[in-house]
Amino acid sequence: MSIARLMQMARAGVPSGGGDVWTDPDLASASYDSVSFSVAAQETTPQGIAISDDGQTVFTTGNTGDAVYQYSLSTAWDLSGAAYVGAFSVASQSETNPQDLYVSPDGLNLYIIGTTLDSVLQYSMSIAWTLSSASYVSSKLVSAQDATPTGLYFKPDGTRLYISGNTGDAVYEYSLSTAFDVTTATYVQSFSVSVQETAIQSVLFNPDGTKMYITGGVGQNVIEYAISTAWDISSASYNSVSFVLSSQDTAPRGVWFKTDGTKMYMIGLTGDTIYQYSTA
């Protein structure tokens, strides 16, 4: 089930087919599950992470192999059962420093952001959540906003794109006239996070767009912001909530949440590992 559908059902208070209803993570009370999975055999400079809505497929990216990597989980949302599946190179597009990735809720569109091209690269997957079926589609240059883009995230309906960058220490918002088509993206506005973090690594949102989360390399934590007008980052404000990740990795990169908000997953550069947390 897509995040968009989960969002609609959560607003109505209706569980999904799997019983999942989103509850915002309680970062102040989060704890490490003592569960992790090393990706070092595939990538020694991991950067980003994305997980399918059913919790059974994990994608990561990194700039040693210049690729996206796919893993399967034998038990949904449990890293202890992770197994490597395969990889897809993005080097053909000359992106040698991929920083983060995003997959559309239906698993058919893959996006990579990198600091070589300062662009969002879009790929299609003819088989949902299957890297072996991926092919390049198009790109969107974002250097006019930030010369060191590090993270990206989409509104679930594909009409908004958000990018983090550590040149401007900000999150940037774009409007898409055609959902999930990056060539139709138009820059809208930005939101500075420099008071909280000067080396922003990734950005993501809760399903209804009223909370924004970033990770940072200086504070080594996940930081939460409240958004008073959903998906409008000009209405964002720091709500003094964060969670320190340095006990697991001193160079945290991408973060992802389980579809009900009760688990968090962080990929770290120092240990080349994905770590699992409880956030309920």
Buried (B, 14 or more C-beta within 10 A) or exposed (E): BBBBBBBBBBEEEEEBEBEBBBEBBBBEEBEBBEBBBEBEEBBEBBBBBBBBBBBBBBBBBBBBBBBBBBBBBEEBBBBEBBEBBEBBEBEEBEBBBBBBBBBBBBBBBBBBBBBBBBBBBBBBBEEBBBBEBBEBBBBBEBBEBBEBBBBBBBBBBBBBBBBBBBBBBBBBBBBBEEBBBBEBBEBBBBBEBEEBBEBBBBBBBBBBBBBBBBBBBEBBBBBBBBBEEBBBBEBBEBEEBBBEBEEBBEBBBBBBBBBBBBBBBBBBBEBBBBBBBBBE
